[in-house]
Amino acid sequence: MRWLDAKVPWPYPADGAASFVAACVAEMARGEKSHWAIVPRKGPADLIGVVSLWPDDGVTHDQRGFWLDPAWQRQGLMTEAANRVTDYAFRQLGWPCLWLSNAQDNQASRRIKEKQGARLVDMMIGRYVGGETSRMVWLLEREDWVERRAA
């Protein structure tokens, strides 16, 4: 939780999940963002994670966010989901690049960006649930992604 954006209410309120899903549905209806649910391959279709994607606003240098229930981490699920969403951004939407970011200490998020071929381009201060800390800003360009996926 400590590396989620400071906009996430913490402690998480009783209606937090319902409010989050309602906000996601509204953002998709307005065409502002896309959201994908991550559910287990087998068993009940419980929400165990989310990947979100939005257009570049030219300011924040951040276009994708994700979270995954800690019980499901370290299984490659988020890498698989992030790769599918990145492919969608480049191949379906035709975006030239993706700006990505993470808290510097969030090693799992950092590894996904490195595996995808993103380049670290900036460091700044980010505001997270756990407080202010260094924020890594990455750039992933479509040509690099397509070339890497073809190899």
N, C-alpha and C positions, 0 to 999 in steps of 0.2 A: 504494500500500500504506500510505502514511503516515497516511491518514485512516480506515483500518479500525479497528474497536473493538479496544482493547488485549487483549481476550480471544482474538483471532486469534494463534496462535503465530507468532513471527517470530524468526529466519529460519524460513520455512515448511518443516516436516519432509517427508521423502520420502513419508510416508503421509498427508500433510495433506489432499489432495483426497479420498481414500477415507474418511478419518475424518470429513471435513465432510459428505460425502454420506450416510454412515451415520447421523450425528447428525441430519441433516435428515429422513431417513426415520423415525427413531425419534420425533422431535418431532411429525411429522404423524400417526403411528400413535397417539400419546397425545393428539392433538387440541390440542396446545399452540401450534403454529405452522403456517402454510402456506408453502410454498416453490414458486416457479416457476423453471424453467430457461429461460434465453435461449439460443437456438441460431440459427445463420444460416438465412435463408430458403432459400438455395440451397447445395448442397454437403453435406458430411458434417454429421451432427447433433452437432457438437462443442459442448461447454458453453463459452459465451463470457461468461456472466453469470448472476446470480441476483437475484430479488426475493423478500424474505421479509416476512411479515405475522404479527403476533401481537396478542392482546388487550391492552388497557390494564391495567397492573398498579397504576395509581394513584400510582406513585412515580417511575419513570424518565422519563416523558413521551417515550416513543419506542415506535412500533408498526410501523415499516417500515424495512427496511434493504435495500441493494442494492449490487452491484458489477458492473463490466463490464470485460472485458479491454481494456487501453488501445488495442489495435489496432482495436477496434470503436467507440471513443468518437467523439463529434462527428458522429454520423450520425442522431441522433434516436431511436435504439433504446431507450435507457433512459427517455426521456420517454414513448414509446409503452408500454413495459412498465409503468412506474409508473402511468400513466393507467388501464391495464386493471386493475391490482391495486387501485387506489383506487376504481374503479367497483365492483369486487367487494365491497370492504369496506362501501361505502355502500348499494349496491342489493341485493346478495345477503345480506350479513350484517346489514344495517340498523344499522350502527354510527352513532352520532350525530356522531362526530368522529374525527380521526386526529391523534395527537401524532407529530411528525416532528423529526428533529434532524440536524445535520451539523457538522463542524468548520468554524469560521468561514472558514478559508482555502480550503475546498473549494467553489470557485465553481460548478462544474458541478452539484453536488448542490443548492446554494443556488438556482440558476436553475430547476431542476425544481420546487422547492417554490413559487417565485414564480409560475411559469407555471400551476401548479395552483390558485393563489389562496390559499395558506396565509399566515397572519399570523405575523410574528415576535413572540413573546410573552415570551421570556426569553433571557438569556445566562448561561452558567455554565462551569465548567471541565469538560472532557471528557478521558478517557484514551484515547489512540489508539496504534497501532503506532509512530507517529513521536514519541510523548511527549504530555505534557499541553499543551492549548491551549484556546482559547475554543470553546465549543460553543453553537451557535444552536438554540433550541427554537422550533418552529413549531406552530401549531394550524390544522388544516383542518377546517371544519365541513361536515357533509353538505348543509345547505341551500345554502351558498355553492357547493359543488361541483356540485350538481344544476342550480342556476341558471346557473352559468358554462358547463356542458356544453350546456345547452339554447339558449344564445345563439348 
